[in-house]
Every structure is written in structure tokens, then in C-alpha cells.
Amino acid sequence: MPIETRPWDIADSLDRGARIALYLEAVFEDGDAALIAAALGDVARARGMSEVAKSAGLSRESLYRALGPNGNPEFGTIPRVVKALGARLTAVPVSGR
């Protein structure tokens, strides 16, 4: 009998605030803008794209476009989405600087 598999989706694992915070922290630390947008999209999907879009003051379609694979969100969109996800952006000093 063959084993049935399905693709793994990170959004399925982002079910608690602590997991979301650790995921976003790691991605922000990396600093890659495309990766940050993709991670925010992952979390938005986990939380419910329609609800996040509404909380951020965006249409669902705009949010999908901004955080999708070819998206390039304006910086002003990022803090609105982060806040809608129940998180906040913070700055911490980098060791040795």
C-alpha cells in the first residue's frame, strides 16, 4: 500500500504566538527583504489572510500581492501587517557595534 504524502506548509506550524514570534525573529535577523515578505505571508495565512488584511486596512488581494512570491511591499505596509499579526518590530544592538 503506497504512503500518501502532502507538501509541508510552515503555516500549519504557526499556531501559537511564541512560534510566530520566533519564526519572524529568525527571518528578520537574516535581513533578506523577500524572505521577510514571504514569512509575513506565511504568518498571515496561518492567522487568516482576510482577517489580517482587514486589521491592516488592506484588501485581501492587496495583501496577497504584497506578500506573494513576486511581491515587493512598500515599507509602510510592513509595520501595519506586523501589528495586525499581533507582533511588533523592535531594534536591538548588534554585538560588537
C-alpha positions, -999 to +999 in steps of 0.1 A: +000+000+000+016+034-010+021+061+015+002+092+007+021+125+014+013+161+010+037+191+008+047+206+041+034+241+048+050+262+076+017+280+081+004+247+096+030+250+124+024+287+132-004+280+157+009+299+187+022+334+194+055+321+206+062+301+175+052+330+153+075+354+172+105+330+170+099+325+132+097+362+125+127+369+147+148+344+128+137+358+094+142+395+105+177+385+117+185+372+082+175+405+068+165+393+033+136+415+022+120+388+000+123+363+028+107+387+053+077+393+029+073+356+024+074+349+062+048+376+068+027+359+042+032+326+059+020+340+092-009+359+076-021+326+060-018+309+094-038+336+111-063+340+082-055+363+053-089+380+053-087+389+090-051+401+088-059+422+057-089+438+074-068+445+106-041+460+085-065+482+065-058+464+032-078+444+008-072+406+009-060+408-028-035+436-020-021+416+009-017+385-013+001+406-039+023+424-014+034+392+004+033+368-026+063+353-044+067+383-067+056+409-041+075+439-032+056+456-004+060+492+004+077+497+037+046+513+052+028+480+046+052+460+068+045+476+102+008+476+095+009+438+087+032+431+117+008+449+140-022+431+125-004+398+132-002+408+169+036+414+168+058+444+168+091+454+152+119+461+176+156+471+172+183+455+193+220+464+192+242+440+172+270+427+193+303+443+186+289+475+171 
